Amino acid sequence: MGLRILLVVSIVGLWFVVTPASTYACSCAAPGTPEEAMAESELVFLGTVTSIGPSDEVGLLEVDFDVATVWKGPEAETISLTTQQDTAACGYPFEERVEYVVYSWNGVDVARCSRTAPVEHAGEDLAAFATGGPSDSEIGLPNTGNGGLVEAESPQDRTAAILVVVVIGLLLLGVVGARMYLRRHDRMRNATSVDRT
């Protein structure tokens, strides 16, 4: 009876852990004000997309911009950034020949969850930065941003969960096996002592 329960519990537990999770799950936190978004970004600029193509990294697109204004980060005439290929993975849906206010972190990443927007939808940002925006020293905060992304479960978290379930299953199997062994051993000893009398 105990072995059956262990088997059912193990199968159900493993089913929840081992079944494939959705690869694409974009969950966004509110991006905050333009000033907050700038404080969390490494690079903030106004630029027009000149080309979009596959990146050297799998699953990413490389987006090239002609830069009009840089509010935060190194001055440049052109900038290349990356974004996830799929918007379900928080990739930003850039279009060629469209001008954007872009917020980037990790040097080159742009996400759908950031305040990045076409210039016609970025009035609040443009108004906030009309005076040139605050400088890095005025902001006084380190870049802690992740483009508004909510951290998802990492492959290491999933591996750890699987390992925990396997270890618990093995421990339960060991306990049930030891119990069955002791019961059999006791029955055999009782049967032997009954035969001797």
KEMAR-111026 format. One record per residue (C-alpha): x, z, y; residue number from 0; chain. Coordinates in steps of 0.05 Angstrom, whole numbers, plus 5000, padded with zeros to 4 digits. Layout:
BEGIN
r u=X | w=Z | v=Y | i=NUM | ch=A
...
***
This chain:
BEGIN
r u=5000 | w=5000 | v=5000 | i=0 | ch=A
r u=5055 | w=5019 | v=5049 | i=1 | ch=A
r u=5093 | w=4955 | v=5034 | i=2 | ch=A
r u=5032 | w=4913 | v=5051 | i=3 | ch=A
r u=5023 | w=4948 | v=5117 | i=4 | ch=A
r u=5096 | w=4939 | v=5133 | i=5 | ch=A
r u=5093 | w=4866 | v=5116 | i=6 | ch=A
r u=5031 | w=4855 | v=5160 | i=7 | ch=A
r u=5061 | w=4894 | v=5219 | i=8 | ch=A
r u=5127 | w=4857 | v=5213 | i=9 | ch=A
r u=5094 | w=4788 | v=5211 | i=10 | ch=A
r u=5050 | w=4804 | v=5271 | i=11 | ch=A
r u=5108 | w=4834 | v=5310 | i=12 | ch=A
r u=5153 | w=4775 | v=5295 | i=13 | ch=A
r u=5098 | w=4726 | v=5313 | i=14 | ch=A
r u=5094 | w=4755 | v=5383 | i=15 | ch=A
r u=5169 | w=4755 | v=5393 | i=16 | ch=A
r u=5189 | w=4690 | v=5358 | i=17 | ch=A
r u=5133 | w=4643 | v=5382 | i=18 | ch=A
r u=5162 | w=4597 | v=5435 | i=19 | ch=A
r u=5149 | w=4617 | v=5506 | i=20 | ch=A
r u=5130 | w=4566 | v=5558 | i=21 | ch=A
r u=5193 | w=4536 | v=5585 | i=22 | ch=A
r u=5164 | w=4523 | v=5654 | i=23 | ch=A
r u=5133 | w=4580 | v=5691 | i=24 | ch=A
r u=5140 | w=4582 | v=5766 | i=25 | ch=A
r u=5118 | w=4646 | v=5797 | i=26 | ch=A
r u=5128 | w=4653 | v=5872 | i=27 | ch=A
r u=5130 | w=4713 | v=5918 | i=28 | ch=A
r u=5106 | w=4703 | v=5989 | i=29 | ch=A
r u=5163 | w=4671 | v=6029 | i=30 | ch=A
r u=5156 | w=4717 | v=6089 | i=31 | ch=A
r u=5170 | w=4699 | v=6162 | i=32 | ch=A
r u=5219 | w=4645 | v=6182 | i=33 | ch=A
r u=5268 | w=4699 | v=6204 | i=34 | ch=A
r u=5262 | w=4736 | v=6136 | i=35 | ch=A
r u=5270 | w=4670 | v=6098 | i=36 | ch=A
r u=5332 | w=4654 | v=6140 | i=37 | ch=A
r u=5362 | w=4722 | v=6125 | i=38 | ch=A
r u=5353 | w=4710 | v=6050 | i=39 | ch=A
r u=5381 | w=4639 | v=6053 | i=40 | ch=A
r u=5453 | w=4614 | v=6055 | i=41 | ch=A
r u=5434 | w=4549 | v=6089 | i=42 | ch=A
r u=5377 | w=4531 | v=6135 | i=43 | ch=A
r u=5373 | w=4462 | v=6167 | i=44 | ch=A
r u=5329 | w=4405 | v=6190 | i=45 | ch=A
r u=5343 | w=4340 | v=6154 | i=46 | ch=A
r u=5315 | w=4275 | v=6126 | i=47 | ch=A
r u=5319 | w=4259 | v=6052 | i=48 | ch=A
r u=5361 | w=4196 | v=6042 | i=49 | ch=A
r u=5363 | w=4195 | v=5965 | i=50 | ch=A
r u=5337 | w=4232 | v=5904 | i=51 | ch=A
r u=5370 | w=4224 | v=5836 | i=52 | ch=A
r u=5389 | w=4260 | v=5772 | i=53 | ch=A
r u=5442 | w=4314 | v=5779 | i=54 | ch=A
r u=5501 | w=4324 | v=5733 | i=55 | ch=A
r u=5465 | w=4386 | v=5708 | i=56 | ch=A
r u=5408 | w=4376 | v=5659 | i=57 | ch=A
r u=5339 | w=4388 | v=5689 | i=58 | ch=A
r u=5361 | w=4383 | v=5761 | i=59 | ch=A
r u=5353 | w=4331 | v=5815 | i=60 | ch=A
r u=5405 | w=4319 | v=5869 | i=61 | ch=A
r u=5374 | w=4309 | v=5938 | i=62 | ch=A
r u=5416 | w=4280 | v=5995 | i=63 | ch=A
r u=5399 | w=4294 | v=6068 | i=64 | ch=A
r u=5419 | w=4266 | v=6136 | i=65 | ch=A
r u=5423 | w=4330 | v=6177 | i=66 | ch=A
r u=5394 | w=4335 | v=6247 | i=67 | ch=A
r u=5404 | w=4410 | v=6259 | i=68 | ch=A
r u=5436 | w=4468 | v=6222 | i=69 | ch=A
r u=5410 | w=4536 | v=6239 | i=70 | ch=A
r u=5448 | w=4575 | v=6187 | i=71 | ch=A
r u=5508 | w=4554 | v=6146 | i=72 | ch=A
r u=5565 | w=4505 | v=6156 | i=73 | ch=A
r u=5554 | w=4447 | v=6204 | i=74 | ch=A
r u=5550 | w=4380 | v=6168 | i=75 | ch=A
r u=5523 | w=4310 | v=6179 | i=76 | ch=A
r u=5501 | w=4302 | v=6107 | i=77 | ch=A
r u=5483 | w=4354 | v=6055 | i=78 | ch=A
r u=5470 | w=4348 | v=5980 | i=79 | ch=A
r u=5426 | w=4400 | v=5947 | i=80 | ch=A
r u=5394 | w=4409 | v=5878 | i=81 | ch=A
r u=5325 | w=4427 | v=5857 | i=82 | ch=A
r u=5291 | w=4432 | v=5789 | i=83 | ch=A
r u=5264 | w=4365 | v=5764 | i=84 | ch=A
r u=5196 | w=4394 | v=5748 | i=85 | ch=A
r u=5153 | w=4429 | v=5800 | i=86 | ch=A
r u=5127 | w=4474 | v=5744 | i=87 | ch=A
r u=5198 | w=4501 | v=5740 | i=88 | ch=A
r u=5196 | w=4513 | v=5816 | i=89 | ch=A
r u=5228 | w=4447 | v=5834 | i=90 | ch=A
r u=5212 | w=4425 | v=5905 | i=91 | ch=A
r u=5176 | w=4357 | v=5908 | i=92 | ch=A
r u=5220 | w=4323 | v=5959 | i=93 | ch=A
r u=5203 | w=4251 | v=5981 | i=94 | ch=A
r u=5252 | w=4200 | v=6008 | i=95 | ch=A
r u=5251 | w=4185 | v=6083 | i=96 | ch=A
r u=5213 | w=4250 | v=6098 | i=97 | ch=A
r u=5242 | w=4302 | v=6146 | i=98 | ch=A
r u=5243 | w=4374 | v=6122 | i=99 | ch=A
r u=5260 | w=4444 | v=6145 | i=100 | ch=A
r u=5302 | w=4466 | v=6085 | i=101 | ch=A
r u=5319 | w=4536 | v=6062 | i=102 | ch=A
r u=5374 | w=4538 | v=6009 | i=103 | ch=A
r u=5409 | w=4593 | v=5971 | i=104 | ch=A
r u=5466 | w=4597 | v=5921 | i=105 | ch=A
r u=5498 | w=4544 | v=5964 | i=106 | ch=A
r u=5457 | w=4486 | v=5938 | i=107 | ch=A
r u=5390 | w=4508 | v=5907 | i=108 | ch=A
r u=5321 | w=4494 | v=5937 | i=109 | ch=A
r u=5257 | w=4519 | v=5906 | i=110 | ch=A
r u=5183 | w=4505 | v=5916 | i=111 | ch=A
r u=5174 | w=4579 | v=5930 | i=112 | ch=A
r u=5218 | w=4579 | v=5992 | i=113 | ch=A
r u=5193 | w=4563 | v=6062 | i=114 | ch=A
r u=5222 | w=4492 | v=6054 | i=115 | ch=A
r u=5169 | w=4444 | v=6082 | i=116 | ch=A
r u=5160 | w=4376 | v=6113 | i=117 | ch=A
r u=5171 | w=4380 | v=6188 | i=118 | ch=A
r u=5096 | w=4369 | v=6202 | i=119 | ch=A
r u=5080 | w=4432 | v=6163 | i=120 | ch=A
r u=5138 | w=4474 | v=6191 | i=121 | ch=A
r u=5112 | w=4488 | v=6261 | i=122 | ch=A
r u=5122 | w=4563 | v=6256 | i=123 | ch=A
r u=5194 | w=4553 | v=6231 | i=124 | ch=A
r u=5210 | w=4503 | v=6286 | i=125 | ch=A
r u=5181 | w=4549 | v=6339 | i=126 | ch=A
r u=5221 | w=4608 | v=6312 | i=127 | ch=A
r u=5286 | w=4568 | v=6313 | i=128 | ch=A
r u=5272 | w=4530 | v=6378 | i=129 | ch=A
r u=5325 | w=4571 | v=6414 | i=130 | ch=A
r u=5375 | w=4555 | v=6360 | i=131 | ch=A
r u=5355 | w=4612 | v=6314 | i=132 | ch=A
r u=5394 | w=4676 | v=6303 | i=133 | ch=A
r u=5467 | w=4669 | v=6283 | i=134 | ch=A
r u=5493 | w=4698 | v=6218 | i=135 | ch=A
r u=5522 | w=4758 | v=6255 | i=136 | ch=A
r u=5456 | w=4771 | v=6291 | i=137 | ch=A
r u=5419 | w=4771 | v=6226 | i=138 | ch=A
r u=5469 | w=4821 | v=6198 | i=139 | ch=A
r u=5443 | w=4816 | v=6127 | i=140 | ch=A
r u=5477 | w=4788 | v=6065 | i=141 | ch=A
r u=5444 | w=4731 | v=6028 | i=142 | ch=A
r u=5401 | w=4765 | v=5976 | i=143 | ch=A
r u=5352 | w=4708 | v=5968 | i=144 | ch=A
r u=5329 | w=4669 | v=5909 | i=145 | ch=A
r u=5283 | w=4622 | v=5944 | i=146 | ch=A
r u=5222 | w=4666 | v=5934 | i=147 | ch=A
r u=5226 | w=4661 | v=5859 | i=148 | ch=A
r u=5202 | w=4719 | v=5816 | i=149 | ch=A
r u=5253 | w=4733 | v=5762 | i=150 | ch=A
r u=5230 | w=4707 | v=5694 | i=151 | ch=A
r u=5250 | w=4731 | v=5626 | i=152 | ch=A
r u=5320 | w=4708 | v=5610 | i=153 | ch=A
r u=5342 | w=4682 | v=5542 | i=154 | ch=A
r u=5383 | w=4746 | v=5534 | i=155 | ch=A
r u=5319 | w=4788 | v=5543 | i=156 | ch=A
r u=5285 | w=4747 | v=5489 | i=157 | ch=A
r u=5344 | w=4754 | v=5442 | i=158 | ch=A
r u=5345 | w=4829 | v=5453 | i=159 | ch=A
r u=5270 | w=4834 | v=5439 | i=160 | ch=A
r u=5278 | w=4795 | v=5374 | i=161 | ch=A
r u=5337 | w=4839 | v=5354 | i=162 | ch=A
r u=5296 | w=4902 | v=5367 | i=163 | ch=A
r u=5238 | w=4877 | v=5324 | i=164 | ch=A
r u=5285 | w=4856 | v=5267 | i=165 | ch=A
r u=5321 | w=4924 | v=5268 | i=166 | ch=A
r u=5255 | w=4962 | v=5269 | i=167 | ch=A
r u=5229 | w=4918 | v=5212 | i=168 | ch=A
r u=5292 | w=4931 | v=5171 | i=169 | ch=A
r u=5287 | w=5006 | v=5183 | i=170 | ch=A
r u=5214 | w=5006 | v=5162 | i=171 | ch=A
r u=5231 | w=4965 | v=5101 | i=172 | ch=A
r u=5286 | w=5014 | v=5084 | i=173 | ch=A
r u=5240 | w=5074 | v=5092 | i=174 | ch=A
r u=5185 | w=5042 | v=5049 | i=175 | ch=A
r u=5236 | w=5020 | v=4997 | i=176 | ch=A
r u=5267 | w=5090 | v=4993 | i=177 | ch=A
r u=5199 | w=5121 | v=4987 | i=178 | ch=A
r u=5179 | w=5074 | v=4931 | i=179 | ch=A
r u=5245 | w=5088 | v=4895 | i=180 | ch=A
r u=5235 | w=5164 | v=4901 | i=181 | ch=A
r u=5163 | w=5158 | v=4875 | i=182 | ch=A
r u=5185 | w=5118 | v=4815 | i=183 | ch=A
r u=5242 | w=5164 | v=4802 | i=184 | ch=A
r u=5196 | w=5225 | v=4806 | i=185 | ch=A
r u=5145 | w=5191 | v=4759 | i=186 | ch=A
r u=5200 | w=5175 | v=4709 | i=187 | ch=A
r u=5226 | w=5246 | v=4712 | i=188 | ch=A
r u=5156 | w=5274 | v=4705 | i=189 | ch=A
r u=5142 | w=5227 | v=4646 | i=190 | ch=A
r u=5207 | w=5248 | v=4613 | i=191 | ch=A
r u=5192 | w=5322 | v=4622 | i=192 | ch=A
r u=5122 | w=5313 | v=4594 | i=193 | ch=A
r u=5150 | w=5277 | v=4533 | i=194 | ch=A
r u=5199 | w=5335 | v=4520 | i=195 | ch=A
r u=5145 | w=5387 | v=4517 | i=196 | ch=A
***
